[in-house]
Every structure is written in C-alpha cells, then in structure tokens.
Amino acid sequence: MEFYKALIGEKSNKKNIFSDLIGEWDIEWVDGKGTENERHVIGEWIFSEILNGDGVQDIFICPSRKERIYNSQPDAEYGTTIRVYNPKKQKWDICYTCLGKMVYLEAEKVEDRIVLTNLSNDKGMNLWVFDNISTSKFHWENKTSLDNGKTWITNGEVFAKKRK
C-alpha cells in the first residue's frame, strides 16, 4: 500500500517554493530602465497549482487584457510557464513558452529569493529572480551577464501587487 501511495502522488515534504505566488497579480513591466527608451507597461500575471499541487503554471500577459485595448505594444508578450519539482536534482524543472519561443530553466530557493537559471541561453548567463516576495507583492528581474557573473544587465523588471 505504501508503494501505491507513492505511485499516485502522495505529497512530498519538499515545500513548494512558488506557493506564495499562487493567485492573480497586477504588474508593472519596466523595460530599458535608466535609458532614454525606458517604458512601463501594465500587465497581469496569474499563478495556479497544477498536477494535484505538485506543479505550478502561470500565464504572463503584458500588456494586460484591458491595457492592450488602448496601449498595444509591438513586442507584447503572452506566455505560459510550467514548473514541476524534480526530486532527483532537488530543483524545479521549468519550461516557458510564448509565440514561437521555448525557454528551459531550473529553479531553487537561495536565501529569500527564487533564482531561475536559464538553461537555454547560449549568450552569457541569464537569471530570472523573484525577490521581496510577500502575500501582497513581489519583484522579478530578468538579468544577463556576459562576463561570468562579474557584472549584470537588467533586461526587464516586474513589480507585482496581488489583486484583491
């Protein structure tokens, strides 16, 4: 019977590092921060448990469904991410896809941050980092280093507030 319980997915003791993100979030996407081309776009990010709670899926919508009616963006991004814990690696296997692109990452908790390492990137190092996570807000950054982590460029940034 114990074998059968394990087979059908009795929950592991490993905490879901993404559980605080479950819900619907209003976001502000910041692109080109600190440059003359800096822009801010209103979007939404929706996180849900899947696979009987063993995984998390999100939908990233930028600009938001409401915002795109009057503020469409030439590089609008609508994508989805699947995250599933891999007990062999003791990390999360992740796949993000949108409009013809597929990105493979792995994630782990590092202190109070969730760090996703881009396994698909062949141009330097690329990290997606969730930090300042609380029940009402979080911050996310997409960062690239072309010198093995000595310096980092912020490609994009998200400030999120949970919907009520």
C-alpha positions, 0 to 999 in steps of 0.5 A: 500500500505504501508503494501505491501511495507513492505511485499516485502522488502522495505529497512530498515534504519538499515545500513548494517554493512558488506557493506564495505566488499562487493567485492573480497579480497586477504588474508593472513591466519596466523595460530599458530602465535608466535609458532614454527608451525606458517604458512601463507597461501594465500587465497581469500575471496569474499563478495556479497549482497544477498536477494535484499541487505538485506543479505550478503554471502561470500565464504572463500577459503584458500588456494586460487584457484591458491595457492592450485595448488602448496601449498595444505594444509591438513586442507584447508578450503572452506566455505560459510557464510550467514548473514541476519539482524534480526530486532527483536534482532537488530543483524545479524543472521549468519550461516557458513558452510564448509565440514561437519561443521555448525557454528551459530553466531550473529553479531553487530557493537561495536565501529569500529569493527564487533564482531561475537559471536559464538553461537555454541561453547560449549568450552569457548567463541569464537569471530570472529572480523573484525577490521581496516576495510577500502575500501582497507583492513581489519583484522579478528581474530578468538579468544577463551577464556576459562576463561570468557573473562579474557584472549584470544587465537588467533586461526587464523588471516586474513589480507585482501587487496581488489583486484583491 
